[in-house]
């Protein structure tokens, strides 16, 4: 199989506390759940030596923000191919953004609203810090995209944000719905500060939500029994020529199998055949079926 794309977790550190991110519990900081580290340039070079036909590299984290890695520009430079970076945009040195612009990397800024709403989901992201960095990147000739996750609290600002993106020089503006909604935001004192809701008017706060029960479940997760699953077809990104690299430099067929609690086993790239052998059976691997299968 020819590998032409790498999905790279450059860092598992993050300055934000987005309530829909699995590194925390609806905003409440979980401790010791994920190993925090930056992908080293040495390990990245070793990985690149394995794949000589790469066309693209996507620096988009599962656990962290790529701009937390102080060597992110060096990683892009070493890659020698088209690179994209996804970030909340509020961290990283200005000279790093300038260098990334000169390296022709595309940066997708996750901005979910305007100054009065972005922080409701992108917690701890300072608007001024974000604006300084993205404006500097664009002024240096950088190609910037604006990714806007739509929620109930920011849906009314989409067109204003789209016009702002054009004024600021973004090359692209797009909205997405990643299903990270309909939950409370829990602060460090275990209080619900606000709710993140879908733009669907049928959804509202769950008045029976129990914070202590939820946090207990997150701290002591249990595996539910896996029911038999049979799928009609599989849309597998690894079969399409992609490999996921975590911040430790480990290789996986995709981010779905390279993701999880530090104590839970993950299926590495070497075991991909085990996954593929389940696809044509009545007991398809549950992660594959739920992530990329067509029932």
C-alpha positions as CSV (number, residue, x, y, z in Angstrom):
1,X,0.0,0.0,0.0
2,X,1.4,3.4,-1.0
3,X,1.2,5.9,1.9
4,X,0.7,9.5,0.6
5,X,-0.6,11.2,3.7
6,X,0.3,11.5,7.4
7,X,-2.1,12.7,10.1
8,X,0.4,13.9,12.7
9,X,-0.2,14.7,16.4
10,X,2.6,17.2,16.8
11,X,1.7,17.8,20.5
12,X,-0.7,16.4,23.1
13,X,-0.4,19.7,25.1
14,X,-3.1,22.3,24.8
15,X,-3.8,25.7,26.3
16,X,-7.5,25.5,25.8
17,X,-10.2,23.7,27.7
18,X,-12.9,23.0,25.1
19,X,-15.8,21.1,26.8
20,X,-16.2,18.8,23.9
21,X,-12.6,17.6,23.8
22,X,-11.9,14.2,25.4
23,X,-8.9,15.5,27.2
24,X,-11.3,16.8,29.8
25,X,-14.7,16.1,31.2
26,X,-17.0,18.7,29.6
27,X,-14.5,21.3,30.6
28,X,-13.6,19.8,34.0
29,X,-9.8,19.0,34.0
30,X,-9.1,15.3,34.1
31,X,-5.7,14.5,35.5
32,X,-3.4,11.7,34.3
33,X,-5.7,10.5,31.5
34,X,-3.4,11.4,28.6
35,X,0.3,11.5,28.2
36,X,1.4,15.0,27.4
37,X,4.4,15.4,25.2
38,X,5.7,17.0,21.9
39,X,6.6,14.9,18.9
40,X,10.4,15.3,18.6
41,X,12.1,16.3,15.3
42,X,14.3,13.2,15.7
43,X,11.3,10.8,15.8
44,X,9.6,12.7,13.0
45,X,12.7,12.3,10.8
46,X,12.7,8.5,11.5
47,X,9.0,8.3,10.5
48,X,9.6,10.3,7.3
49,X,12.4,7.9,6.3
50,X,9.8,5.1,6.2
51,X,7.5,6.9,3.7
52,X,9.1,8.3,0.5
53,X,5.9,9.0,-1.5
54,X,4.2,11.5,0.8
55,X,2.1,14.3,-0.8
56,X,0.5,15.8,2.3
57,X,0.9,16.0,6.0
58,X,-2.0,17.2,8.3
59,X,-0.9,18.4,11.7
60,X,-4.2,18.2,13.5
61,X,-4.3,17.0,17.0
62,X,-6.7,14.6,18.8
63,X,-5.4,15.5,22.3
64,X,-3.6,18.8,21.8
65,X,-2.7,21.8,19.6
66,X,0.1,21.5,17.1
67,X,1.2,25.1,17.9
68,X,2.1,23.9,21.4
69,X,5.1,22.2,19.9
70,X,8.1,24.6,19.8
71,X,9.5,22.7,16.8
72,X,6.4,22.8,14.7
73,X,8.1,25.0,12.0
74,X,11.0,22.5,11.9
75,X,8.6,19.6,11.5
76,X,7.0,21.3,8.5
77,X,10.3,22.2,7.0
78,X,11.6,18.7,7.3
79,X,8.5,17.2,5.7
80,X,9.2,18.5,2.3
81,X,5.6,18.3,1.2
82,X,2.3,20.2,1.5
83,X,1.4,20.7,5.1
84,X,-1.7,21.9,6.9
85,X,-2.0,22.9,10.6
86,X,-5.1,23.1,12.8
87,X,-5.0,25.4,15.8
88,X,-7.1,27.6,18.1
89,X,-4.6,30.3,17.1
90,X,-4.0,31.8,20.5
91,X,-0.6,30.3,21.2
92,X,2.8,30.1,19.5
93,X,5.5,32.7,18.8
94,X,4.9,35.3,16.1
95,X,8.2,34.4,14.4
96,X,6.9,30.8,14.2
97,X,3.8,32.0,12.3
98,X,6.0,34.0,10.0
99,X,8.2,31.0,9.3
100,X,5.2,28.8,8.6
101,X,3.9,31.4,6.2
102,X,7.2,31.3,4.4
103,X,7.1,27.5,4.3
104,X,3.7,27.8,2.5
105,X,1.9,25.9,5.2
106,X,-1.9,26.3,5.4
107,X,-3.2,27.1,8.9
108,X,-6.8,26.4,9.8
109,X,-7.9,28.5,12.7
110,X,-10.7,27.1,14.9
111,X,-12.8,30.1,15.7
112,X,-16.3,29.3,16.8
113,X,-17.9,32.7,16.9
114,X,-16.9,36.3,17.5
115,X,-15.2,38.0,20.5
116,X,-18.3,37.6,22.7
117,X,-19.0,33.9,21.9
118,X,-15.8,32.2,20.8
119,X,-14.7,31.6,24.4
120,X,-17.9,29.8,25.3
121,X,-16.6,26.7,23.6
122,X,-12.9,27.6,23.1
123,X,-12.4,28.1,26.8
124,X,-9.1,29.8,27.8
125,X,-8.5,31.1,24.3
126,X,-7.9,34.9,24.5
127,X,-9.4,36.7,21.6
128,X,-6.7,39.4,21.5
129,X,-4.0,36.7,21.4
130,X,-5.8,34.9,18.6
131,X,-6.2,38.1,16.5
132,X,-2.6,39.1,16.9
133,X,-1.3,35.8,15.6
134,X,-3.7,35.2,12.7
135,X,-3.3,38.8,11.5
136,X,0.5,38.4,11.6
137,X,0.3,35.1,9.8
138,X,-1.9,36.6,7.0
139,X,0.3,39.7,6.8
140,X,3.3,37.5,6.2
141,X,1.6,35.9,3.2
142,X,0.2,32.9,5.0
143,X,-2.7,30.9,3.7
144,X,-5.4,30.9,6.4
145,X,-8.7,29.1,6.7
146,X,-11.5,29.8,9.3
147,X,-13.2,26.8,10.7
148,X,-16.5,27.6,12.5
149,X,-18.3,25.0,14.6
150,X,-21.9,25.9,14.7
151,X,-23.7,25.9,18.1
152,X,-26.9,27.5,19.3
153,X,-25.0,30.3,20.9
154,X,-23.1,31.3,17.7
155,X,-25.4,30.4,14.8
156,X,-26.6,34.0,14.4
157,X,-23.1,35.2,13.9
158,X,-22.1,33.0,10.9
159,X,-22.6,35.6,8.2
160,X,-20.9,38.4,10.2
161,X,-17.9,36.1,10.7
162,X,-17.8,35.1,7.0
163,X,-17.7,38.8,6.0
164,X,-15.0,39.4,8.7
165,X,-12.9,36.5,7.2
166,X,-13.0,38.2,3.8
167,X,-11.9,41.5,5.2
168,X,-9.1,40.0,7.1
169,X,-7.7,38.0,4.1
170,X,-8.7,34.4,4.9
171,X,-8.5,32.2,1.9
172,X,-11.5,30.0,3.1
173,X,-14.3,30.1,5.6
174,X,-16.4,27.0,6.4
175,X,-18.8,25.8,9.0
176,X,-19.0,22.3,10.5
177,X,-21.0,20.3,12.9
178,X,-18.9,17.7,14.7
179,X,-21.6,16.5,17.1
180,X,-19.8,18.2,20.1
181,X,-22.9,19.7,21.6
182,X,-25.8,19.2,23.9
183,X,-23.8,19.0,27.2
184,X,-23.1,21.2,30.2
185,X,-19.8,23.0,30.8
186,X,-18.3,22.0,34.1
187,X,-15.8,24.3,35.8
188,X,-13.0,23.3,38.1
189,X,-15.3,23.7,41.1
190,X,-17.7,21.1,39.6
191,X,-20.3,23.7,38.8
192,X,-22.2,24.0,35.5
193,X,-21.2,27.4,34.1
194,X,-23.3,27.2,30.9
195,X,-24.5,24.7,28.2
196,X,-23.2,24.0,24.8
197,X,-26.3,23.2,22.7
198,X,-27.1,22.2,19.1
199,X,-28.6,24.9,16.9
200,X,-31.6,22.5,16.6
201,X,-34.4,24.1,18.6
202,X,-35.6,20.8,19.9
203,X,-32.5,20.4,22.2
204,X,-32.3,22.1,25.6
205,X,-30.4,21.7,28.9
206,X,-30.9,18.4,30.7
207,X,-32.2,19.6,34.1
208,X,-31.5,16.1,35.5
209,X,-27.8,16.0,34.7
210,X,-25.8,14.9,37.7
211,X,-22.2,16.3,37.7
212,X,-20.8,13.9,40.3
213,X,-22.2,10.8,38.5
214,X,-20.8,11.9,35.2
215,X,-17.3,12.7,36.6
216,X,-17.3,9.3,38.4
217,X,-17.9,7.6,35.1
218,X,-15.2,9.5,33.4
219,X,-12.6,8.7,36.1
220,X,-13.6,5.1,36.2
221,X,-14.7,4.3,32.6
222,X,-16.0,0.8,31.9
223,X,-16.2,-1.1,28.7
224,X,-19.7,-1.8,27.5
225,X,-20.4,-5.2,25.9
226,X,-19.8,-5.1,22.2
227,X,-22.8,-6.2,20.2
228,X,-22.3,-8.1,16.9
229,X,-22.0,-5.6,14.1
230,X,-22.2,-6.3,10.4
231,X,-21.5,-3.6,7.8
232,X,-22.1,-3.2,4.1
233,X,-18.9,-1.4,3.2
234,X,-15.9,0.3,4.9
235,X,-14.5,3.7,4.1
236,X,-11.1,3.4,5.5
237,X,-8.6,6.3,5.3
238,X,-5.6,4.0,5.8
239,X,-6.7,1.9,2.8
240,X,-6.7,5.3,1.0
241,X,-3.0,5.8,1.8
242,X,-3.0,7.5,5.2
243,X,-1.2,6.8,8.5
244,X,-1.8,8.4,11.9
245,X,1.2,9.4,14.1
246,X,0.7,10.2,17.7
247,X,2.9,12.6,19.8
248,X,5.0,9.7,21.0
249,X,5.9,8.8,17.4
250,X,3.8,5.6,17.3
251,X,2.0,4.6,14.1
252,X,-1.6,3.7,13.8
253,X,-3.9,3.0,10.8
254,X,-6.0,6.0,11.8
255,X,-6.6,8.5,14.6
256,X,-9.6,6.4,15.8
257,X,-7.4,3.5,16.7
258,X,-4.6,5.7,18.0
259,X,-6.8,7.5,20.5
260,X,-7.7,6.6,24.1
261,X,-6.9,6.5,27.7
262,X,-3.2,5.9,28.6
263,X,-4.2,2.5,30.2
264,X,-6.3,1.3,27.4
265,X,-4.8,-0.8,24.6
266,X,-4.6,0.9,21.1
267,X,-4.4,-1.0,17.8
268,X,-1.1,-0.1,16.1
269,X,-0.4,0.0,12.4
270,X,1.3,-3.5,12.6
271,X,-2.1,-5.0,13.6
272,X,-4.1,-3.5,10.8
273,X,-4.7,-6.9,9.2
274,X,-6.5,-7.9,12.3
275,X,-9.0,-5.1,11.9
276,X,-9.4,-5.7,8.2
277,X,-10.2,-9.4,8.7
278,X,-13.2,-8.5,10.8
279,X,-14.9,-6.3,8.2
280,X,-16.5,-9.0,6.2
281,X,-17.9,-10.8,9.3
282,X,-20.8,-10.4,11.6
283,X,-18.4,-9.0,14.3
284,X,-16.8,-6.1,12.6
285,X,-14.3,-4.2,14.9
286,X,-16.5,-1.8,16.7
287,X,-14.2,1.2,16.3
288,X,-14.0,0.6,12.5
289,X,-17.8,0.1,12.2
290,X,-18.8,3.1,14.2
291,X,-16.2,5.5,12.7
292,X,-16.0,4.5,9.0
293,X,-18.5,1.7,8.3
294,X,-21.7,1.8,6.3
295,X,-24.3,-0.3,8.0
